[in-house]
Amino acid sequence: MTSTPLERLLTASLVVAPAVYLVADLLYAGRGWDDPSAAVVHVLGAVGYTVVMVRLVTLGTGTLAAVLLTVGALGAAGNVAYGFNTIHVSLGDTDLVDASGAATLIKPLGLCFPLMLLLGAAVLRRIAPTWAVALLAVSALSWPVAHIANIGWLAVLVNAGLVAAFAAAAFALSRAGAPAGPASAGALPSAGAR
């Protein structure tokens, strides 16, 4: 089966984005949660996870894919916002997490990111190895614990799990020659297909 440049980019994002975000959390763990360099890498990793979300949506079908697209878009916005918030804090500006009013928008948006990861596990359950899907689900559930409480070692562990889970999914997709979407001829069965 042939693979287009778009398909290769989308599948590669499953490897690249988690690895970039792992670097961000290694920097946060080592330098503190207000480190501007970590925040720059964080923003780049969050943008990469937007492409991961698109890859996951192309593998899903029906309501699950629609919910994943909506939650994923909100989560991507929240994840990028938290990175820019850290840049602002490093410059001595107000931390949106501690602010009230309109600033509170960052919190629900941010929580949509781990929910996107959990929905991604549901999409990948028939494509990736069972251990990778379970690791992705556990990482999604652990994400808010690590990042809300600013537990550096746990954030690094969670992201290492995401690297392993998404790399296994990318390998499974590459091996199977996965098409861009479930409507294509010979598509892998997706989470929404019965």
C-alpha positions as CSV (number, residue, x, y, z in Angstrom):
1,M,0.0,0.0,0.0
2,T,1.3,3.4,-0.9
3,S,1.8,6.2,1.7
4,T,1.4,9.9,0.9
5,P,3.6,12.7,2.4
6,L,0.6,13.7,4.5
7,E,0.2,10.2,5.9
8,R,3.9,10.0,6.7
9,L,3.8,13.4,8.4
10,L,0.7,12.5,10.5
11,T,2.2,9.2,11.6
12,A,5.6,10.8,12.3
13,S,3.9,13.2,14.6
14,L,3.1,10.3,16.9
15,V,6.9,10.0,17.5
16,V,8.1,13.6,17.3
17,A,5.5,15.4,19.4
18,P,5.8,13.2,22.5
19,A,9.6,13.3,22.3
20,V,9.6,17.1,22.1
21,Y,7.2,17.3,25.1
22,L,9.4,14.9,27.1
23,V,12.3,17.3,26.6
24,A,10.1,20.2,27.8
25,D,9.2,18.3,31.0
26,L,12.8,17.2,31.6
27,L,13.7,20.9,31.4
28,Y,10.8,21.8,33.8
29,A,11.8,19.1,36.2
30,G,15.4,20.3,36.2
31,R,15.0,24.0,36.0
32,G,11.7,24.7,37.6
33,W,8.1,25.2,36.4
34,D,8.7,28.8,35.3
35,D,11.7,28.2,33.1
36,P,11.4,30.1,29.8
37,S,13.4,27.6,27.7
38,A,11.2,24.7,28.9
39,A,8.2,26.8,28.0
40,V,9.4,27.4,24.4
41,V,9.9,23.6,24.0
42,H,6.5,23.1,25.7
43,V,4.8,25.3,23.1
44,L,6.5,23.4,20.2
45,G,5.5,20.1,21.7
46,A,1.9,21.3,22.2
47,V,1.7,22.4,18.6
48,G,3.1,18.9,17.6
49,Y,0.3,17.3,19.7
50,T,-2.2,19.2,17.6
51,V,-0.9,17.2,14.6
52,V,-1.1,14.0,16.7
53,M,-4.8,14.8,17.4
54,V,-5.4,15.1,13.6
55,R,-3.7,11.7,13.1
56,L,-5.9,10.2,15.8
57,V,-9.0,11.7,14.2
58,T,-8.2,10.3,10.8
59,L,-8.0,6.8,12.4
60,G,-11.4,7.2,14.2
61,T,-14.9,7.1,12.9
62,G,-18.3,8.4,13.9
63,T,-19.1,10.1,17.2
64,L,-15.7,9.1,18.7
65,A,-13.8,10.9,15.9
66,A,-16.1,14.0,16.2
67,V,-15.7,14.2,20.0
68,L,-11.9,13.7,19.7
69,L,-11.7,16.5,17.1
70,T,-13.6,18.9,19.4
71,V,-11.9,18.0,22.6
72,G,-8.6,17.8,20.9
73,A,-8.9,21.3,19.5
74,L,-9.8,22.7,22.9
75,G,-7.0,20.7,24.5
76,A,-4.4,21.8,22.0
77,A,-5.4,25.4,22.7
78,G,-5.1,24.9,26.4
79,N,-1.8,23.1,26.2
80,V,-0.3,25.9,24.0
81,A,-1.8,28.5,26.4
82,Y,-0.1,26.9,29.4
83,G,3.2,27.1,27.6
84,F,2.7,30.8,26.8
85,N,1.6,31.4,30.4
86,T,4.9,30.0,31.6
87,I,6.7,32.4,29.3
88,H,4.7,35.3,30.7
89,V,5.4,34.1,34.3
90,S,9.2,33.9,33.5
91,L,9.0,37.6,32.4
92,G,7.4,38.6,35.7
93,D,3.8,38.8,34.4
94,T,0.6,37.5,36.1
95,D,0.2,33.7,36.3
96,L,-3.2,33.0,34.7
97,V,-3.5,29.9,36.8
98,D,-3.8,32.1,39.9
99,A,-5.8,34.8,38.3
100,S,-9.6,35.1,38.2
101,G,-12.2,36.2,35.7
102,A,-11.3,35.5,32.0
103,A,-8.0,34.0,33.0
104,T,-9.8,30.9,34.4
105,L,-10.5,29.8,30.8
106,I,-7.0,28.3,30.8
107,K,-8.0,25.6,33.3
108,P,-10.8,23.8,31.5
109,L,-9.0,24.1,28.2
110,G,-5.9,22.6,29.8
111,L,-7.9,19.6,31.1
112,C,-9.1,18.9,27.6
113,F,-5.6,17.9,26.7
114,P,-5.4,14.7,28.8
115,L,-8.9,13.9,27.8
116,M,-7.8,14.1,24.2
117,L,-5.1,11.5,25.1
118,L,-7.6,9.3,26.7
119,L,-9.9,9.5,23.7
120,G,-6.8,8.7,21.6
121,A,-6.4,5.5,23.5
122,A,-9.9,4.5,22.6
123,V,-9.2,5.2,18.9
124,L,-6.0,3.2,19.0
125,R,-7.4,0.2,20.8
126,R,-7.7,-1.9,17.6
127,I,-4.6,-0.6,16.0
128,A,-1.8,-0.4,18.6
129,P,-0.6,-3.2,20.9
130,T,-2.7,-3.6,24.0
131,W,0.1,-2.6,26.3
132,A,0.6,0.7,24.4
133,V,-3.1,1.5,24.6
134,A,-3.1,0.8,28.3
135,L,0.0,2.9,28.8
136,L,-1.5,5.7,26.9
137,A,-4.7,5.6,29.0
138,V,-2.7,5.5,32.3
139,S,-0.5,8.4,31.1
140,A,-3.6,10.4,30.2
141,L,-5.1,9.9,33.6
142,S,-1.7,10.7,35.3
143,W,-1.1,13.8,33.2
144,P,-3.2,16.2,35.3
145,V,-1.8,14.8,38.6
146,A,1.8,15.4,37.5
147,H,1.1,18.8,35.9
148,I,-1.4,20.4,38.2
149,A,0.7,19.5,41.3
150,N,4.0,20.3,39.5
151,I,5.5,16.9,40.2
152,G,8.5,16.9,37.9
153,W,9.6,13.3,38.2
154,L,6.0,12.1,37.5
155,A,5.6,14.5,34.5
156,V,8.8,13.0,33.0
157,L,7.6,9.5,33.7
158,V,4.2,10.3,32.1
159,N,5.8,11.7,29.0
160,A,8.2,8.8,28.7
161,G,5.1,6.6,28.7
162,L,3.5,8.7,26.0
163,V,6.7,8.4,23.9
164,A,6.6,4.6,24.2
165,A,2.9,4.3,23.6
166,F,2.7,6.6,20.6
167,A,5.9,5.1,19.1
168,A,4.4,1.7,19.3
169,A,1.2,3.0,17.6
170,A,3.3,4.7,14.9
171,F,5.2,1.4,14.3
172,A,2.0,-0.5,14.0
173,L,0.6,2.0,11.5
174,S,3.8,2.0,9.5
175,R,3.9,-1.8,9.4
176,A,0.3,-2.1,8.3
177,G,0.7,0.7,5.8
178,A,-2.3,2.5,7.3
179,P,-4.3,4.8,5.0
180,A,-5.1,8.4,5.8
181,G,-8.6,7.5,7.0
182,P,-11.0,4.7,7.7
183,A,-13.0,5.3,4.6
184,S,-10.0,4.3,2.4
185,A,-9.9,0.9,0.8
186,G,-8.3,-1.6,3.1
187,A,-8.4,0.6,6.1
188,L,-7.5,-0.8,9.5
189,P,-10.6,-1.3,11.7
190,S,-10.9,1.7,13.9
191,A,-12.3,2.2,17.4
192,G,-15.7,3.3,16.0
193,A,-16.1,0.5,13.5
194,R,-18.2,-2.5,14.4
